[in-house]
């Protein structure tokens, strides 16, 4: 039976090129797991792979929503999970590639929270709160009732935020106090390239320089001219938020650039910490970053 292959890890670690090389060898398709690549017209600041970089391999979850759309982990799961299941049914090895850990986990696991049953009335109540006040307000309620779960769940993961609130209301106990279990949906392995920290940071700094050379400022200005604002979900991504704020406040370009580099390095640290906890996770040294090494692990 084919396994699912996950190419994950921090930003600027070469995930795209490695996933394309693996997909070509496996004659399969790639499902992006990056929360920014879903947006149309956000190309430079997301380092979205060009058609040339995609190498003729079918890529899913690129350019699927407008910059004006909110897109949650739940939306991603509904979109991407059927694609993974279809490829497996065809006897192919799906390649999931990206650095958004919540997206990857949404595909790999189905969560069971202490066998607490669903309560439609409670769930509907929180759905109404979400629609009336937004995801930030909803997440703030969870933070008050169950701060441990709120720390683990991103505010965009509204499905699981509502589930945690539902558990609290049904049982009177926080989800974090109950037995959680992530049940794997598939047989999978995850692979990351383990760059030395200083080398990774240099790659990040160079990538940001290249984004500015490729027209990041012009891309952001065009989005703003179309009515995309700082409050738009897509503008919360690193690179976009700093540019918008910098343009609005008249910051120096070099200052904006350095702020993006710093924030990206900090994000990479969080990604490394997140993926260290993954099951079936293997690390490749940079000099072994090739499809042959990954496929050896896949069929080991």
BALOBA-1460 file (C-alpha; in Angstrom, 3 decimals):
// residues 300
<rec num="1" residu="x" x="0.000" y="0.000" z="0.000"/>
<rec num="2" residu="x" x="1.343" y="3.468" z="-0.804"/>
<rec num="3" residu="x" x="2.283" y="5.728" z="2.045"/>
<rec num="4" residu="x" x="1.721" y="9.461" z="2.277"/>
<rec num="5" residu="x" x="4.948" y="11.451" z="1.976"/>
<rec num="6" residu="x" x="5.220" y="14.733" z="3.870"/>
<rec num="7" residu="x" x="7.986" y="17.202" z="3.007"/>
<rec num="8" residu="x" x="7.916" y="19.698" z="5.868"/>
<rec num="9" residu="x" x="10.168" y="21.913" z="7.959"/>
<rec num="10" residu="x" x="11.053" y="25.585" z="8.272"/>
<rec num="11" residu="x" x="10.742" y="28.212" z="5.599"/>
<rec num="12" residu="x" x="13.628" y="28.493" z="3.100"/>
<rec num="13" residu="x" x="14.773" y="24.895" z="3.666"/>
<rec num="14" residu="x" x="14.204" y="23.800" z="0.065"/>
<rec num="15" residu="x" x="10.889" y="21.970" z="0.487"/>
<rec num="16" residu="x" x="9.490" y="22.906" z="-2.923"/>
<rec num="17" residu="x" x="12.377" y="21.643" z="-5.045"/>
<rec num="18" residu="x" x="12.666" y="18.448" z="-3.025"/>
<rec num="19" residu="x" x="8.931" y="17.719" z="-3.235"/>
<rec num="20" residu="x" x="8.913" y="18.233" z="-7.011"/>
<rec num="21" residu="x" x="11.881" y="15.883" z="-7.434"/>
<rec num="22" residu="x" x="10.141" y="13.241" z="-5.282"/>
<rec num="23" residu="x" x="6.800" y="13.637" z="-7.068"/>
<rec num="24" residu="x" x="8.483" y="13.150" z="-10.447"/>
<rec num="25" residu="x" x="10.167" y="9.957" z="-9.267"/>
<rec num="26" residu="x" x="6.914" y="8.670" z="-7.756"/>
<rec num="27" residu="x" x="4.777" y="9.856" z="-10.702"/>
<rec num="28" residu="x" x="2.334" y="11.526" z="-8.371"/>
<rec num="29" residu="x" x="0.903" y="14.913" z="-7.370"/>
<rec num="30" residu="x" x="1.689" y="17.500" z="-4.689"/>
<rec num="31" residu="x" x="-0.719" y="18.956" z="-2.147"/>
<rec num="32" residu="x" x="0.579" y="22.256" z="-0.783"/>
<rec num="33" residu="x" x="0.289" y="22.705" z="2.987"/>
<rec num="34" residu="x" x="1.059" y="26.398" z="3.224"/>
<rec num="35" residu="x" x="-1.555" y="28.787" z="4.573"/>
<rec num="36" residu="x" x="-0.385" y="31.654" z="2.346"/>
<rec num="37" residu="x" x="-0.105" y="29.811" z="-0.963"/>
<rec num="38" residu="x" x="-3.884" y="29.331" z="-1.079"/>
<rec num="39" residu="x" x="-4.303" y="33.036" z="-1.964"/>
<rec num="40" residu="x" x="-4.447" y="34.252" z="-5.546"/>
<rec num="41" residu="x" x="-2.182" y="37.167" z="-6.456"/>
<rec num="42" residu="x" x="0.095" y="36.691" z="-3.428"/>
<rec num="43" residu="x" x="3.084" y="35.335" z="-5.291"/>
<rec num="44" residu="x" x="6.294" y="37.147" z="-4.439"/>
<rec num="45" residu="x" x="5.926" y="37.385" z="-0.660"/>
<rec num="46" residu="x" x="4.816" y="33.752" z="-0.393"/>
<rec num="47" residu="x" x="7.644" y="32.423" z="-2.592"/>
<rec num="48" residu="x" x="4.901" y="30.642" z="-4.534"/>
<rec num="49" residu="x" x="6.472" y="28.155" z="-6.960"/>
<rec num="50" residu="x" x="6.364" y="29.345" z="-10.557"/>
<rec num="51" residu="x" x="5.162" y="27.037" z="-13.332"/>
<rec num="52" residu="x" x="8.810" y="26.389" z="-14.141"/>
<rec num="53" residu="x" x="9.561" y="25.476" z="-10.510"/>
<rec num="54" residu="x" x="6.507" y="23.199" z="-10.424"/>
<rec num="55" residu="x" x="8.273" y="21.160" z="-13.088"/>
<rec num="56" residu="x" x="5.137" y="19.867" z="-14.779"/>
<rec num="57" residu="x" x="3.919" y="18.225" z="-11.562"/>
<rec num="58" residu="x" x="0.260" y="18.782" z="-10.637"/>
<rec num="59" residu="x" x="0.059" y="21.041" z="-7.564"/>
<rec num="60" residu="x" x="-3.063" y="21.370" z="-5.426"/>
<rec num="61" residu="x" x="-4.023" y="24.117" z="-2.920"/>
<rec num="62" residu="x" x="-2.331" y="26.922" z="-4.834"/>
<rec num="63" residu="x" x="-4.373" y="29.998" z="-5.837"/>
<rec num="64" residu="x" x="-7.719" y="28.636" z="-4.652"/>
<rec num="65" residu="x" x="-9.187" y="31.697" z="-2.848"/>
<rec num="66" residu="x" x="-9.171" y="35.461" z="-3.358"/>
<rec num="67" residu="x" x="-7.205" y="37.825" z="-1.099"/>
<rec num="68" residu="x" x="-10.536" y="38.993" z="0.355"/>
<rec num="69" residu="x" x="-11.440" y="35.517" z="1.653"/>
<rec num="70" residu="x" x="-10.896" y="34.085" z="5.115"/>
<rec num="71" residu="x" x="-9.602" y="30.519" z="4.891"/>
<rec num="72" residu="x" x="-9.423" y="28.260" z="7.950"/>
<rec num="73" residu="x" x="-7.740" y="24.964" z="8.776"/>
<rec num="74" residu="x" x="-11.177" y="23.376" z="8.484"/>
<rec num="75" residu="x" x="-11.580" y="24.820" z="4.966"/>
<rec num="76" residu="x" x="-8.192" y="23.401" z="4.050"/>
<rec num="77" residu="x" x="-9.084" y="19.952" z="5.400"/>
<rec num="78" residu="x" x="-12.331" y="19.897" z="3.383"/>
<rec num="79" residu="x" x="-10.448" y="20.873" z="0.237"/>
<rec num="80" residu="x" x="-7.301" y="18.763" z="0.520"/>
<rec num="81" residu="x" x="-8.348" y="15.549" z="2.281"/>
<rec num="82" residu="x" x="-10.407" y="14.216" z="-0.668"/>
<rec num="83" residu="x" x="-7.396" y="14.782" z="-2.945"/>
<rec num="84" residu="x" x="-5.124" y="12.731" z="-0.667"/>
<rec num="85" residu="x" x="-7.737" y="9.950" z="-0.493"/>
<rec num="86" residu="x" x="-8.225" y="9.969" z="-4.277"/>
<rec num="87" residu="x" x="-4.495" y="9.630" z="-4.964"/>
<rec num="88" residu="x" x="-4.201" y="6.769" z="-2.481"/>
<rec num="89" residu="x" x="-7.176" y="5.022" z="-4.097"/>
<rec num="90" residu="x" x="-5.338" y="5.292" z="-7.437"/>
<rec num="91" residu="x" x="-2.301" y="3.583" z="-5.898"/>
<rec num="92" residu="x" x="-0.244" y="6.789" z="-5.873"/>
<rec num="93" residu="x" x="1.812" y="8.298" z="-3.072"/>
<rec num="94" residu="x" x="0.465" y="11.766" z="-2.246"/>
<rec num="95" residu="x" x="3.205" y="14.301" z="-1.525"/>
<rec num="96" residu="x" x="2.172" y="16.895" z="1.056"/>
<rec num="97" residu="x" x="4.585" y="19.818" z="1.003"/>
<rec num="98" residu="x" x="4.589" y="22.830" z="3.292"/>
<rec num="99" residu="x" x="5.440" y="24.487" z="6.553"/>
<rec num="100" residu="x" x="1.993" y="25.107" z="8.062"/>
<rec num="101" residu="x" x="1.884" y="22.455" z="10.757"/>
<rec num="102" residu="x" x="-1.834" y="22.815" z="11.501"/>
<rec num="103" residu="x" x="-2.644" y="22.128" z="7.850"/>
<rec num="104" residu="x" x="-0.457" y="19.028" z="7.799"/>
<rec num="105" residu="x" x="-1.932" y="17.667" z="11.022"/>
<rec num="106" residu="x" x="-5.459" y="18.272" z="9.729"/>
<rec num="107" residu="x" x="-4.727" y="15.856" z="6.877"/>
<rec num="108" residu="x" x="-2.711" y="13.251" z="8.749"/>
<rec num="109" residu="x" x="-4.835" y="12.874" z="11.881"/>
<rec num="110" residu="x" x="-8.397" y="12.681" z="12.995"/>
<rec num="111" residu="x" x="-8.672" y="13.974" z="16.542"/>
<rec num="112" residu="x" x="-10.538" y="12.210" z="19.296"/>
<rec num="113" residu="x" x="-11.084" y="14.267" z="22.412"/>
<rec num="114" residu="x" x="-11.765" y="12.041" z="25.389"/>
<rec num="115" residu="x" x="-14.725" y="10.411" z="23.600"/>
<rec num="116" residu="x" x="-16.925" y="13.403" z="24.433"/>
<rec num="117" residu="x" x="-20.028" y="13.320" z="22.264"/>
<rec num="118" residu="x" x="-21.202" y="16.216" z="20.114"/>
<rec num="119" residu="x" x="-23.846" y="18.656" z="21.310"/>
<rec num="120" residu="x" x="-25.475" y="20.410" z="18.362"/>
<rec num="121" residu="x" x="-27.093" y="23.112" z="20.487"/>
<rec num="122" residu="x" x="-23.757" y="24.100" z="22.063"/>
<rec num="123" residu="x" x="-21.952" y="23.944" z="18.732"/>
<rec num="124" residu="x" x="-24.615" y="26.093" z="17.048"/>
<rec num="125" residu="x" x="-24.271" y="28.652" z="19.839"/>
<rec num="126" residu="x" x="-20.561" y="29.067" z="19.200"/>
<rec num="127" residu="x" x="-21.101" y="29.113" z="15.436"/>
<rec num="128" residu="x" x="-23.421" y="32.076" z="15.976"/>
<rec num="129" residu="x" x="-20.828" y="33.799" z="18.164"/>
<rec num="130" residu="x" x="-18.240" y="33.229" z="15.433"/>
<rec num="131" residu="x" x="-20.505" y="34.705" z="12.752"/>
<rec num="132" residu="x" x="-21.447" y="37.695" z="14.910"/>
<rec num="133" residu="x" x="-18.082" y="38.593" z="16.434"/>
<rec num="134" residu="x" x="-15.334" y="36.798" z="14.493"/>
<rec num="135" residu="x" x="-12.631" y="34.257" z="15.179"/>
<rec num="136" residu="x" x="-10.558" y="36.514" z="17.448"/>
<rec num="137" residu="x" x="-13.481" y="36.925" z="19.832"/>
<rec num="138" residu="x" x="-14.164" y="33.175" z="19.739"/>
<rec num="139" residu="x" x="-10.533" y="32.374" z="20.502"/>
<rec num="140" residu="x" x="-10.575" y="34.862" z="23.389"/>
<rec num="141" residu="x" x="-13.497" y="32.937" z="24.954"/>
<rec num="142" residu="x" x="-11.464" y="29.726" z="24.751"/>
<rec num="143" residu="x" x="-8.448" y="31.490" z="26.250"/>
<rec num="144" residu="x" x="-10.568" y="32.423" z="29.256"/>
<rec num="145" residu="x" x="-12.083" y="28.948" z="29.713"/>
<rec num="146" residu="x" x="-9.172" y="26.741" z="28.667"/>
<rec num="147" residu="x" x="-5.901" y="28.697" z="28.263"/>
<rec num="148" residu="x" x="-3.837" y="25.552" z="27.660"/>
<rec num="149" residu="x" x="-5.914" y="24.551" z="24.626"/>
<rec num="150" residu="x" x="-6.033" y="28.162" z="23.423"/>
<rec num="151" residu="x" x="-2.239" y="28.205" z="23.406"/>
<rec num="152" residu="x" x="-2.156" y="25.091" z="21.221"/>
<rec num="153" residu="x" x="-4.940" y="26.038" z="18.795"/>
<rec num="154" residu="x" x="-4.540" y="28.818" z="16.261"/>
<rec num="155" residu="x" x="-7.452" y="31.238" z="16.037"/>
<rec num="156" residu="x" x="-7.894" y="30.277" z="12.357"/>
<rec num="157" residu="x" x="-8.554" y="26.685" z="13.376"/>
<rec num="158" residu="x" x="-12.159" y="27.577" z="14.226"/>
<rec num="159" residu="x" x="-13.436" y="24.007" z="13.931"/>
<rec num="160" residu="x" x="-11.191" y="22.816" z="16.754"/>
<rec num="161" residu="x" x="-11.654" y="25.998" z="18.793"/>
<rec num="162" residu="x" x="-15.419" y="25.393" z="18.743"/>
<rec num="163" residu="x" x="-14.858" y="21.720" z="19.588"/>
<rec num="164" residu="x" x="-12.740" y="22.684" z="22.614"/>
<rec num="165" residu="x" x="-15.442" y="25.094" z="23.810"/>
<rec num="166" residu="x" x="-18.067" y="22.413" z="23.244"/>
<rec num="167" residu="x" x="-16.121" y="19.937" z="25.374"/>
<rec num="168" residu="x" x="-15.754" y="22.490" z="28.144"/>
<rec num="169" residu="x" x="-19.452" y="23.288" z="28.145"/>
<rec num="170" residu="x" x="-20.628" y="19.661" z="27.918"/>
<rec num="171" residu="x" x="-18.290" y="18.243" z="30.577"/>
<rec num="172" residu="x" x="-17.431" y="21.245" z="32.731"/>
<rec num="173" residu="x" x="-13.769" y="20.338" z="32.256"/>
<rec num="174" residu="x" x="-11.220" y="21.817" z="29.882"/>
<rec num="175" residu="x" x="-10.250" y="19.769" z="26.845"/>
<rec num="176" residu="x" x="-6.649" y="20.057" z="28.024"/>
<rec num="177" residu="x" x="-7.577" y="18.148" z="31.203"/>
<rec num="178" residu="x" x="-8.947" y="15.202" z="29.226"/>
<rec num="179" residu="x" x="-7.341" y="12.432" z="27.266"/>
<rec num="180" residu="x" x="-6.616" y="13.630" z="23.732"/>
<rec num="181" residu="x" x="-5.590" y="11.269" z="21.004"/>
<rec num="182" residu="x" x="-4.491" y="12.020" z="17.466"/>
<rec num="183" residu="x" x="-5.417" y="9.011" z="15.362"/>
<rec num="184" residu="x" x="-3.413" y="8.713" z="12.105"/>
<rec num="185" residu="x" x="-5.569" y="8.476" z="9.003"/>
<rec num="186" residu="x" x="-2.773" y="7.103" z="6.836"/>
<rec num="187" residu="x" x="0.554" y="5.349" z="6.897"/>
<rec num="188" residu="x" x="2.996" y="8.217" z="6.375"/>
<rec num="189" residu="x" x="6.530" y="9.456" z="6.789"/>
<rec num="190" residu="x" x="7.630" y="13.069" z="7.178"/>
<rec num="191" residu="x" x="10.980" y="14.396" z="5.964"/>
<rec num="192" residu="x" x="12.748" y="17.672" z="6.760"/>
<rec num="193" residu="x" x="16.116" y="19.035" z="5.674"/>
<rec num="194" residu="x" x="18.154" y="19.786" z="8.777"/>
<rec num="195" residu="x" x="20.179" y="22.883" z="7.970"/>
<rec num="196" residu="x" x="22.518" y="24.237" z="10.658"/>
<rec num="197" residu="x" x="20.723" y="27.175" z="12.248"/>
<rec num="198" residu="x" x="23.143" y="29.826" z="10.955"/>
<rec num="199" residu="x" x="22.955" y="28.481" z="7.408"/>
<rec num="200" residu="x" x="19.151" y="28.424" z="7.553"/>
<rec num="201" residu="x" x="19.089" y="32.039" z="8.743"/>
<rec num="202" residu="x" x="21.368" y="33.051" z="5.878"/>
<rec num="203" residu="x" x="18.995" y="31.332" z="3.435"/>
<rec num="204" residu="x" x="16.066" y="33.220" z="4.977"/>
<rec num="205" residu="x" x="17.851" y="36.572" z="4.749"/>
<rec num="206" residu="x" x="18.747" y="35.946" z="1.106"/>
<rec num="207" residu="x" x="15.189" y="34.883" z="0.293"/>
<rec num="208" residu="x" x="13.814" y="38.142" z="1.691"/>
<rec num="209" residu="x" x="16.352" y="40.124" z="-0.340"/>
<rec num="210" residu="x" x="15.211" y="38.235" z="-3.438"/>
<rec num="211" residu="x" x="11.547" y="38.967" z="-2.678"/>
<rec num="212" residu="x" x="12.242" y="42.693" z="-2.711"/>
<rec num="213" residu="x" x="14.235" y="42.327" z="-5.917"/>
<rec num="214" residu="x" x="11.297" y="40.404" z="-7.449"/>
<rec num="215" residu="x" x="8.821" y="43.174" z="-6.664"/>
<rec num="216" residu="x" x="7.322" y="42.556" z="-3.222"/>
<rec num="217" residu="x" x="6.600" y="46.268" z="-2.693"/>
<rec num="218" residu="x" x="4.773" y="46.513" z="-6.017"/>
<rec num="219" residu="x" x="2.774" y="43.359" z="-5.261"/>
<rec num="220" residu="x" x="1.602" y="44.750" z="-1.916"/>
<rec num="221" residu="x" x="0.780" y="48.151" z="-3.406"/>
<rec num="222" residu="x" x="-1.341" y="46.481" z="-6.095"/>
<rec num="223" residu="x" x="-3.252" y="44.501" z="-3.468"/>
<rec num="224" residu="x" x="-3.855" y="47.649" z="-1.411"/>
<rec num="225" residu="x" x="-5.045" y="49.507" z="-4.523"/>
<rec num="226" residu="x" x="-7.625" y="46.732" z="-5.011"/>
<rec num="227" residu="x" x="-8.954" y="47.251" z="-1.494"/>
<rec num="228" residu="x" x="-7.067" y="44.575" z="0.455"/>
<rec num="229" residu="x" x="-6.359" y="46.025" z="3.910"/>
<rec num="230" residu="x" x="-4.150" y="45.224" z="6.870"/>
<rec num="231" residu="x" x="-7.152" y="43.605" z="8.561"/>
<rec num="232" residu="x" x="-7.515" y="41.074" z="5.720"/>
<rec num="233" residu="x" x="-6.443" y="37.579" z="6.764"/>
<rec num="234" residu="x" x="-4.014" y="37.265" z="3.868"/>
<rec num="235" residu="x" x="-2.166" y="40.385" z="5.012"/>
<rec num="236" residu="x" x="-1.333" y="38.802" z="8.366"/>
<rec num="237" residu="x" x="1.347" y="36.713" z="6.671"/>
<rec num="238" residu="x" x="4.979" y="37.555" z="7.360"/>
<rec num="239" residu="x" x="6.250" y="39.826" z="4.608"/>
<rec num="240" residu="x" x="2.882" y="41.343" z="3.811"/>
<rec num="241" residu="x" x="2.021" y="42.691" z="7.249"/>
<rec num="242" residu="x" x="5.392" y="44.412" z="7.649"/>
<rec num="243" residu="x" x="5.247" y="45.969" z="4.171"/>
<rec num="244" residu="x" x="1.691" y="47.292" z="4.644"/>
<rec num="245" residu="x" x="2.535" y="48.775" z="8.038"/>
<rec num="246" residu="x" x="5.782" y="50.195" z="6.670"/>
<rec num="247" residu="x" x="4.084" y="51.826" z="3.684"/>
<rec num="248" residu="x" x="1.350" y="53.297" z="5.870"/>
<rec num="249" residu="x" x="3.810" y="54.741" z="8.397"/>
<rec num="250" residu="x" x="6.554" y="55.778" z="5.977"/>
<rec num="251" residu="x" x="9.231" y="53.390" z="7.234"/>
<rec num="252" residu="x" x="12.550" y="53.086" z="5.464"/>
<rec num="253" residu="x" x="12.670" y="50.135" z="3.014"/>
<rec num="254" residu="x" x="15.775" y="48.690" z="4.677"/>
<rec num="255" residu="x" x="14.003" y="48.795" z="8.038"/>
<rec num="256" residu="x" x="11.008" y="46.909" z="6.602"/>
<rec num="257" residu="x" x="13.309" y="44.346" z="5.039"/>
<rec num="258" residu="x" x="15.198" y="43.705" z="8.278"/>
<rec num="259" residu="x" x="11.945" y="43.390" z="10.194"/>
<rec num="260" residu="x" x="10.701" y="40.727" z="7.754"/>
<rec num="261" residu="x" x="13.997" y="38.854" z="8.043"/>
<rec num="262" residu="x" x="13.831" y="38.893" z="11.844"/>
<rec num="263" residu="x" x="10.176" y="37.803" z="11.963"/>
<rec num="264" residu="x" x="10.816" y="35.040" z="9.421"/>
<rec num="265" residu="x" x="13.738" y="33.709" z="11.460"/>
<rec num="266" residu="x" x="11.527" y="33.657" z="14.565"/>
<rec num="267" residu="x" x="8.805" y="31.853" z="12.623"/>
<rec num="268" residu="x" x="11.337" y="29.275" z="11.424"/>
<rec num="269" residu="x" x="12.255" y="28.566" z="15.071"/>
<rec num="270" residu="x" x="8.596" y="27.886" z="15.864"/>
<rec num="271" residu="x" x="8.281" y="25.624" z="12.825"/>
<rec num="272" residu="x" x="11.328" y="23.610" z="13.892"/>
<rec num="273" residu="x" x="9.864" y="23.159" z="17.386"/>
<rec num="274" residu="x" x="6.472" y="22.123" z="15.962"/>
<rec num="275" residu="x" x="7.823" y="19.531" z="13.543"/>
<rec num="276" residu="x" x="10.145" y="17.991" z="16.123"/>
<rec num="277" residu="x" x="7.026" y="16.530" z="17.738"/>
<rec num="278" residu="x" x="5.824" y="14.812" z="14.556"/>
<rec num="279" residu="x" x="5.581" y="11.047" z="14.359"/>
<rec num="280" residu="x" x="7.593" y="9.144" z="11.738"/>
<rec num="281" residu="x" x="9.737" y="12.213" z="11.132"/>
<rec num="282" residu="x" x="13.159" y="11.877" z="9.520"/>
<rec num="283" residu="x" x="15.857" y="14.500" z="9.024"/>
<rec num="284" residu="x" x="18.128" y="14.743" z="6.005"/>
<rec num="285" residu="x" x="21.459" y="16.516" z="6.074"/>
<rec num="286" residu="x" x="21.589" y="19.228" z="3.356"/>
<rec num="287" residu="x" x="24.101" y="17.217" z="1.320"/>
<rec num="288" residu="x" x="21.578" y="14.321" z="1.215"/>
<rec num="289" residu="x" x="18.691" y="16.527" z="0.051"/>
<rec num="290" residu="x" x="17.562" y="14.511" z="-2.962"/>
<rec num="291" residu="x" x="14.650" y="12.341" z="-4.062"/>
<rec num="292" residu="x" x="16.648" y="9.116" z="-3.922"/>
<rec num="293" residu="x" x="17.338" y="9.531" z="-0.189"/>
<rec num="294" residu="x" x="13.701" y="10.375" z="0.553"/>
<rec num="295" residu="x" x="12.346" y="7.401" z="-1.405"/>
<rec num="296" residu="x" x="14.728" y="5.089" z="0.481"/>
<rec num="297" residu="x" x="13.084" y="6.279" z="3.700"/>
<rec num="298" residu="x" x="9.620" y="5.933" z="2.201"/>
<rec num="299" residu="x" x="10.091" y="2.263" z="1.356"/>
<rec num="300" residu="x" x="12.377" y="1.335" z="4.225"/>
